[in-house]
Amino acid sequence: MGVVYKLKPEIKEFILREKELNPALSCRKFIPLIEKKFHIRLSKSHINSIIKSAGLSNRVGRTPKLKRRIELEGLGVFLLKIVENLIGGLDYLAKVTKIELPYLEAFIYLYLFEQERIKDLRWQKIIAEGFNSKKFFSYLNDLQNITIKEPYIKEDFFHLFKEVLGVKLTFLDGKSFYIDGNFFSLWSSLNIPWDFSVTYNEIKTYIDNFIQKPYLILFTSPGYEIIPQEWFEFLLRLSYANNKIQKFTLLDLQAKEIETFYLEEPQNPLVIFGLWPWQYAQSRKIEQLNDFIPFYFEGLKKEFLIAEARVILTQASINKAVKLRGIILKSKQESQIELFILTNILENSLPQITNLYLNAWPNLKEGFSDFSKRIEFFTYHIDAHKVIPKEALIFACENPLTFFLKEYLFFLDKFLRWYFFPLEYRRLDFQVMKENFYNLKGKIKREKESLYLIFNPPQNFSYLKDLKVACGRINERKIFLEKRRVWLEIA
């Protein structure tokens, strides 16, 4: 029989947290875990009484399945977590203050919800698995005493807020091409919608990934009836083995050069892009090579049909042709072709290339409609030519870090409204978002490589259309939390 100790709160918290995360964990298996972590031995009956009092006991005679779906309120906080992931401000502050990231996160969420919510084991999964609420509250005094005084810290932090409108790709022969920060398409001029820009942290991650595997996955081929000359010249280069991309130059909203990254080893880009059925009708030849086969896209749990094709593109002003590998994509429920996926990649299979494209651009028709509307807004609405205000982001030496964290929360909210919601949300305020979005109920579903956030808005939710827009735009950004790809859905 185990020795009974006066139970410390952290031991009880450990038992309940581990049991909730893994309902199959038996009282017998808990004994060595507790002994190793806390250097005491509890009896099975003592452990069982703790679990039973919390209502977490297993049903007799049945081994429970691992609980992968977690229902909770406040799922909308993940919208702010996603924005913070794109900027990376808290990660930087965690490094310079030596305070663990989950506790900085929890602090800013105190301004959304009451402190008691932080102690809720279910709600802690919004912050991070393994979050310790007692440790968090012990940090609060430390946070009040921290100020940021070193100038280099402030400079490095504000560097994260640079908005990158586009990237100039320069080849070894000096020829350059322009792509927007989101990698929607290639542009003949730098008249790119400002809300196609991305954060410095996001574009730097993209460049780092390109060095490992030189993929350029663009949403759409530019132009409508006629292939733009710059795009055709770019496609011609894909077969030039000795003319590779040498450097990336980042451009700000005024198209001024911010920073240049030279590739140690120049790369031939592996390009994948979408071509819509109505594009280049007189300048293309598409030959289907085999029958359609089923393709299941795991990310959005959607079924398609795909077939291989041979594609030849021509351009009136250049007496040359571009030959590409093609994939004909259509929904399993519809007979009409949705998209042609074109590429210069020869070694990958059709499903692999289709998966690469859809992981980057899962929205297809809805995505193109949104893409077109944003270009139209930028062309005809003066509000689309405004820079997101950053006046609140001031590191004041006399103010503690807690003061700045509050301001940072309000900036995350503004960034979310500015870039992911429709244009009119720029004129709304934090309170509207808190009441209607950050408090939304929903489910978290964790799979091996994916994290599904499934919102469950109330009946007759007035903002449903706008929430769908935000979810679609976020799904296009390939965001990772907990080392899993994030997918937003609406129940």
Legacy VTK file of the C-alpha trace (Angstrom):
# vtk DataFile Version 3.0
C-alpha trace
ASCII
DATASET POLYDATA
POINTS 491 float
0.000 0.000 0.000
1.376 3.446 -0.863
2.311 5.999 1.743
-0.281 8.774 2.011
1.145 12.305 1.871
-0.602 15.615 2.260
-1.254 16.236 -1.397
0.412 19.272 -2.892
-1.708 21.279 -5.380
0.799 20.792 -8.203
0.523 16.982 -7.857
-3.253 17.074 -8.092
-3.016 19.461 -11.055
-0.551 17.102 -12.763
-2.845 14.075 -12.291
-5.923 15.871 -13.649
-4.097 17.421 -16.595
-2.496 14.136 -17.676
-5.756 12.256 -17.257
-7.634 14.780 -19.404
-4.972 14.657 -22.106
-4.839 10.841 -22.029
-8.041 9.259 -20.632
-6.571 5.765 -21.155
-3.917 6.415 -18.482
-4.722 4.066 -15.574
-4.128 4.659 -11.846
-1.459 1.931 -11.905
0.430 3.736 -14.683
0.209 7.010 -12.771
2.218 5.642 -9.816
5.681 5.572 -11.498
4.994 8.881 -13.283
4.266 10.663 -10.004
7.161 8.957 -8.245
9.612 10.050 -10.932
8.354 13.654 -11.132
7.621 14.427 -7.458
9.666 11.767 -5.587
6.680 10.457 -3.645
4.557 7.340 -4.011
0.770 7.527 -4.027
-1.546 4.557 -3.823
-3.907 3.586 -6.619
-6.907 4.334 -4.395
-5.589 7.814 -3.588
-5.047 8.586 -7.283
-8.447 7.148 -8.164
-10.204 9.330 -5.578
-8.637 12.459 -7.128
-9.688 11.434 -10.628
-13.171 10.390 -9.510
-13.802 13.650 -7.624
-13.021 15.560 -10.849
-15.443 13.407 -12.869
-12.705 11.942 -15.061
-13.129 8.259 -14.196
-13.240 5.710 -17.029
-16.395 3.704 -17.593
-16.012 0.194 -16.124
-15.190 -2.557 -18.594
-14.304 -0.271 -21.493
-10.959 1.180 -22.555
-11.574 4.766 -23.615
-10.367 6.079 -26.930
-7.892 8.917 -26.989
-9.867 12.143 -26.871
-8.780 14.117 -29.900
-11.624 16.626 -30.002
-11.698 19.247 -27.277
-14.748 21.493 -26.987
-14.325 24.906 -25.403
-15.359 28.539 -25.346
-13.065 31.303 -26.477
-11.760 29.428 -29.529
-11.568 32.768 -31.327
-8.425 33.550 -29.341
-6.658 31.316 -31.842
-7.221 34.053 -34.425
-4.903 36.245 -32.355
-2.441 33.388 -31.814
-2.252 32.919 -35.571
-1.501 36.610 -36.157
1.120 36.543 -33.393
2.707 33.536 -35.079
3.100 35.572 -38.280
4.776 38.473 -36.443
6.796 36.535 -33.866
6.867 39.317 -31.267
6.206 37.177 -28.197
8.805 34.644 -29.246
11.393 37.431 -29.416
10.317 38.872 -26.044
10.526 35.408 -24.480
14.157 35.144 -25.583
15.224 38.533 -24.226
13.217 38.395 -20.959
13.825 34.662 -20.259
10.102 34.248 -19.571
8.583 31.189 -21.222
6.370 31.926 -24.233
3.115 30.351 -22.898
3.183 32.662 -19.876
3.590 35.777 -22.000
0.674 34.536 -24.112
-1.473 33.928 -21.061
-0.770 37.427 -19.777
-2.151 39.168 -22.853
-5.227 36.920 -22.813
-6.059 38.151 -19.321
-7.321 41.277 -21.068
-9.811 39.164 -22.988
-11.021 36.948 -20.167
-11.082 36.897 -16.395
-8.082 35.494 -14.493
-10.038 32.495 -13.277
-10.360 31.292 -16.889
-6.590 30.759 -17.012
-6.985 28.003 -14.399
-9.457 26.101 -16.575
-7.689 22.963 -17.812
-9.668 22.945 -21.048
-9.006 26.592 -21.791
-5.284 26.148 -21.115
-5.093 24.236 -24.390
-5.621 27.559 -26.156
-2.311 28.682 -24.656
-0.194 25.526 -24.763
-0.354 21.921 -23.680
1.357 21.466 -20.320
0.638 25.049 -19.200
1.003 25.459 -15.418
-1.395 28.070 -14.019
0.331 28.243 -10.635
3.652 28.966 -12.293
1.946 31.592 -14.432
0.563 33.517 -11.470
4.002 33.461 -9.852
5.291 35.209 -12.990
2.896 38.146 -12.671
5.054 40.029 -10.162
8.129 39.489 -12.306
6.356 40.926 -15.324
5.489 44.097 -13.404
9.176 44.686 -12.653
10.537 44.200 -16.180
11.204 47.201 -18.413
12.872 47.210 -21.808
15.734 49.709 -21.799
18.278 48.388 -24.299
17.909 50.254 -27.624
18.911 47.230 -29.708
16.006 45.192 -28.280
13.516 47.849 -29.327
15.061 48.113 -32.785
15.090 44.350 -33.325
11.511 44.069 -32.107
10.166 46.761 -34.419
12.008 45.139 -37.311
9.449 42.319 -37.020
6.665 44.758 -37.963
8.058 45.664 -41.350
5.496 44.965 -44.045
6.879 43.297 -47.153
4.802 44.156 -50.221
6.689 41.914 -52.592
9.850 40.079 -53.516
12.154 40.819 -56.423
13.646 37.603 -57.773
16.941 38.244 -59.565
18.570 35.667 -61.848
22.268 35.248 -62.541
22.033 37.281 -65.751
20.570 40.245 -63.830
16.956 39.873 -65.028
14.411 40.479 -62.244
10.761 39.522 -61.722
8.276 40.708 -59.083
6.030 38.516 -56.930
3.677 39.816 -54.201
4.445 38.958 -50.582
1.664 36.374 -50.423
2.938 34.666 -53.592
-0.423 35.007 -55.313
1.124 35.738 -58.697
3.865 37.404 -60.723
3.318 41.118 -61.483
4.309 43.209 -64.490
4.543 46.334 -62.311
4.669 47.048 -58.597
1.046 48.208 -58.453
0.333 45.383 -55.986
-2.531 45.645 -53.434
-1.060 46.594 -50.098
-2.957 43.898 -48.233
-1.060 41.287 -50.282
1.915 42.198 -48.110
3.253 39.927 -45.356
5.313 40.327 -42.206
9.094 40.205 -42.195
8.997 37.046 -40.078
6.708 35.287 -42.570
8.728 36.115 -45.683
11.995 35.204 -43.938
10.536 31.761 -43.161
9.571 31.386 -46.815
13.097 32.221 -48.000
14.618 29.788 -45.498
12.306 27.061 -46.815
13.159 27.927 -50.429
16.844 27.369 -49.690
15.967 23.838 -48.522
13.585 23.101 -51.419
13.261 25.728 -54.190
9.481 25.644 -54.636
7.573 28.669 -55.955
3.886 27.802 -55.577
1.791 30.614 -57.043
-1.983 30.805 -56.766
-2.682 31.940 -60.303
-1.107 32.651 -63.640
-1.369 36.428 -64.327
-3.452 37.857 -67.126
-6.752 36.895 -68.705
-6.953 36.420 -72.468
-3.310 37.172 -73.250
-0.215 35.856 -71.463
1.746 38.847 -70.072
5.191 39.093 -71.630
7.019 39.166 -68.276
5.255 35.979 -67.174
6.093 34.223 -70.418
9.759 35.244 -70.114
9.769 33.893 -66.565
8.329 30.558 -67.704
10.910 30.296 -70.475
13.664 30.488 -67.856
12.463 27.346 -66.104
14.285 25.255 -68.703
17.545 27.254 -68.507
19.686 24.979 -66.353
22.504 27.527 -66.002
20.423 30.623 -65.271
19.273 30.346 -61.680
17.795 32.618 -59.000
20.672 34.394 -57.287
18.942 36.631 -54.732
15.677 37.725 -53.118
15.145 41.439 -52.479
12.344 42.476 -50.111
10.259 45.537 -51.034
8.203 47.738 -48.697
4.789 49.271 -49.415
6.419 52.090 -51.374
8.348 49.485 -53.425
11.634 50.539 -51.825
14.209 47.832 -51.224
14.385 46.746 -47.573
16.851 43.898 -47.542
18.527 41.471 -49.953
19.179 37.788 -49.338
21.824 36.164 -51.533
21.560 32.415 -52.052
24.843 30.655 -51.310
23.996 28.290 -54.132
21.795 29.833 -56.859
18.680 27.727 -57.456
16.568 26.680 -60.416
13.014 27.255 -59.153
10.499 24.420 -59.137
7.297 26.222 -60.053
3.677 25.173 -59.528
0.817 27.508 -60.474
-2.882 27.516 -61.264
-4.345 28.197 -64.706
-8.111 28.741 -64.863
-10.179 27.126 -67.654
-11.006 30.555 -69.155
-7.390 31.835 -69.239
-5.267 32.057 -72.426
-7.847 30.220 -74.536
-6.122 31.217 -77.801
-2.559 30.776 -76.502
-2.594 27.305 -75.011
-2.849 23.702 -76.035
-3.810 21.205 -73.311
-3.825 17.501 -74.097
-5.198 15.038 -71.544
-2.895 12.000 -71.321
-4.852 9.540 -69.185
-8.141 8.901 -67.410
-9.156 10.694 -64.223
-8.187 9.089 -60.940
-9.552 9.945 -57.467
-7.555 12.283 -55.224
-8.402 12.963 -51.577
-7.138 16.221 -50.100
-6.521 15.500 -46.443
-6.264 19.143 -45.358
-9.909 20.019 -46.066
-11.233 16.426 -46.255
-12.332 16.960 -49.863
-12.488 14.582 -52.833
-11.254 15.497 -56.322
-10.535 13.833 -59.653
-7.188 14.437 -61.382
-5.693 13.544 -64.762
-2.290 14.205 -66.280
-1.942 16.568 -69.232
0.647 17.975 -71.620
0.513 21.788 -71.888
2.000 24.118 -74.494
1.781 27.912 -74.032
2.638 30.455 -76.725
2.955 34.241 -76.693
2.280 36.458 -79.727
5.220 38.837 -79.199
7.763 36.031 -78.685
8.175 33.321 -81.291
8.708 30.587 -78.732
6.696 27.983 -76.813
6.731 26.841 -73.197
6.070 23.166 -72.534
4.851 22.224 -69.065
3.461 19.271 -67.209
-0.202 19.699 -66.335
-2.807 18.307 -63.963
-6.508 18.629 -64.764
-8.423 19.076 -61.499
-12.145 18.822 -60.939
-14.422 18.196 -57.996
-15.726 14.664 -57.654
-19.274 16.055 -57.488
-19.002 18.220 -60.634
-18.231 17.403 -64.246
-16.673 20.777 -65.086
-12.920 21.344 -64.768
-12.066 23.589 -61.818
-8.417 24.276 -62.529
-5.313 23.274 -64.433
-2.254 22.917 -62.207
0.911 23.522 -64.236
4.488 22.752 -63.230
8.039 22.118 -64.395
8.460 19.375 -61.773
8.948 16.015 -63.462
9.903 13.650 -60.670
6.915 14.017 -58.325
3.684 12.057 -58.847
0.378 13.733 -59.753
-1.029 13.368 -56.203
2.153 14.839 -54.709
2.035 17.930 -56.933
-1.715 18.358 -56.415
-1.205 18.125 -52.664
1.586 20.734 -52.768
-0.655 23.166 -54.641
-3.793 22.643 -52.517
-1.822 22.896 -49.280
-0.760 26.363 -50.386
-4.028 27.378 -52.096
-7.002 25.362 -50.817
-9.798 27.840 -51.651
-9.858 27.673 -55.502
-12.992 29.472 -56.815
-13.701 31.269 -53.539
-10.043 32.196 -53.311
-9.992 33.639 -56.832
-13.144 35.661 -56.135
-11.524 37.106 -53.005
-8.259 37.716 -54.893
-10.126 39.679 -57.603
-12.157 41.737 -55.109
-9.011 42.773 -53.237
-7.433 43.997 -56.470
-10.628 45.928 -57.249
-10.722 47.485 -53.765
-7.111 48.581 -54.100
-7.856 50.139 -57.482
-10.976 52.074 -56.483
-10.907 52.601 -52.680
-8.558 55.091 -51.064
-8.843 53.245 -47.713
-6.981 50.312 -49.275
-3.914 52.564 -49.680
-3.452 53.187 -45.958
-0.680 51.763 -43.787
-1.724 49.903 -40.658
-1.274 52.326 -37.707
1.566 51.409 -35.360
1.439 54.423 -33.062
0.449 52.295 -30.052
3.589 50.186 -30.268
5.837 52.328 -28.122
8.452 50.922 -25.772
8.510 53.481 -22.977
11.435 52.983 -20.575
9.395 54.110 -17.586
6.612 51.594 -18.313
6.789 47.925 -17.344
6.627 45.137 -19.905
3.008 44.523 -18.871
2.013 47.902 -20.296
3.539 47.051 -23.651
1.984 43.571 -23.735
-1.467 45.156 -23.456
-0.707 47.459 -26.372
0.640 44.511 -28.344
-2.661 42.674 -27.876
-4.549 45.612 -29.362
-2.136 45.659 -32.289
-2.690 41.939 -32.948
-6.415 42.636 -33.063
-5.855 45.523 -35.486
-3.571 43.412 -37.677
-6.196 40.645 -37.820
-8.930 43.079 -38.885
-6.624 44.843 -41.345
-5.374 41.840 -43.298
-7.802 38.966 -42.803
-11.256 40.504 -42.533
-13.128 42.580 -45.150
-12.030 46.186 -45.662
-14.767 47.729 -43.498
-13.349 45.992 -40.395
-10.490 48.488 -40.370
-12.949 51.038 -38.980
-14.257 48.760 -36.218
-12.714 48.382 -32.774
-11.376 45.809 -30.334
-14.657 45.517 -28.412
-16.599 44.411 -31.508
-14.077 41.648 -32.151
-13.997 40.528 -28.535
-17.777 40.251 -28.253
-18.391 38.596 -31.615
-15.281 36.613 -32.520
-12.841 35.987 -29.667
-15.586 34.463 -27.501
-16.731 32.009 -30.191
-17.288 28.413 -29.141
-15.748 25.570 -31.056
-13.618 22.455 -31.094
-9.933 21.702 -31.369
-9.096 18.544 -33.269
-5.481 17.394 -33.251
-4.199 14.959 -35.841
-0.668 13.827 -36.542
0.219 16.679 -38.905
-2.838 18.953 -38.721
-4.543 21.129 -36.124
-8.222 21.741 -36.929
-9.971 24.691 -35.282
-13.687 24.219 -35.871
-15.806 27.262 -34.990
-19.386 26.755 -33.894
-21.038 30.188 -34.172
-24.542 30.733 -32.745
-27.647 30.503 -34.907
-28.257 33.545 -37.114
-24.683 34.723 -36.499
-24.533 38.141 -38.183
-20.842 37.888 -39.019
-20.810 34.409 -40.582
-19.862 35.613 -44.080
-16.981 37.676 -42.710
-15.751 34.797 -40.557
-15.674 32.589 -43.674
-13.552 35.211 -45.464
-11.091 35.320 -42.559
-10.883 31.525 -42.309
-10.265 31.218 -46.043
-7.481 33.813 -46.020
-5.811 32.249 -43.008
-5.922 28.776 -44.592
-3.930 30.194 -47.503
-1.043 31.246 -45.249
0.244 27.755 -44.285
0.449 28.546 -40.570
1.864 26.059 -38.053
1.028 25.862 -34.353
2.257 23.036 -32.114
4.277 21.855 -35.163
0.998 21.107 -36.943
-0.526 22.802 -39.993
-3.524 24.903 -38.929
-6.860 24.534 -40.725
-9.852 26.707 -39.819
-13.358 25.367 -40.376
-16.912 26.446 -39.535
-19.323 23.796 -38.238
LINES 1 492
491 0 1 2 3 4 5 6 7 8 9 10 11 12 13 14 15 16 17 18 19 20 21 22 23 24 25 26 27 28 29 30 31 32 33 34 35 36 37 38 39 40 41 42 43 44 45 46 47 48 49 50 51 52 53 54 55 56 57 58 59 60 61 62 63 64 65 66 67 68 69 70 71 72 73 74 75 76 77 78 79 80 81 82 83 84 85 86 87 88 89 90 91 92 93 94 95 96 97 98 99 100 101 102 103 104 105 106 107 108 109 110 111 112 113 114 115 116 117 118 119 120 121 122 123 124 125 126 127 128 129 130 131 132 133 134 135 136 137 138 139 140 141 142 143 144 145 146 147 148 149 150 151 152 153 154 155 156 157 158 159 160 161 162 163 164 165 166 167 168 169 170 171 172 173 174 175 176 177 178 179 180 181 182 183 184 185 186 187 188 189 190 191 192 193 194 195 196 197 198 199 200 201 202 203 204 205 206 207 208 209 210 211 212 213 214 215 216 217 218 219 220 221 222 223 224 225 226 227 228 229 230 231 232 233 234 235 236 237 238 239 240 241 242 243 244 245 246 247 248 249 250 251 252 253 254 255 256 257 258 259 260 261 262 263 264 265 266 267 268 269 270 271 272 273 274 275 276 277 278 279 280 281 282 283 284 285 286 287 288 289 290 291 292 293 294 295 296 297 298 299 300 301 302 303 304 305 306 307 308 309 310 311 312 313 314 315 316 317 318 319 320 321 322 323 324 325 326 327 328 329 330 331 332 333 334 335 336 337 338 339 340 341 342 343 344 345 346 347 348 349 350 351 352 353 354 355 356 357 358 359 360 361 362 363 364 365 366 367 368 369 370 371 372 373 374 375 376 377 378 379 380 381 382 383 384 385 386 387 388 389 390 391 392 393 394 395 396 397 398 399 400 401 402 403 404 405 406 407 408 409 410 411 412 413 414 415 416 417 418 419 420 421 422 423 424 425 426 427 428 429 430 431 432 433 434 435 436 437 438 439 440 441 442 443 444 445 446 447 448 449 450 451 452 453 454 455 456 457 458 459 460 461 462 463 464 465 466 467 468 469 470 471 472 473 474 475 476 477 478 479 480 481 482 483 484 485 486 487 488 489 490
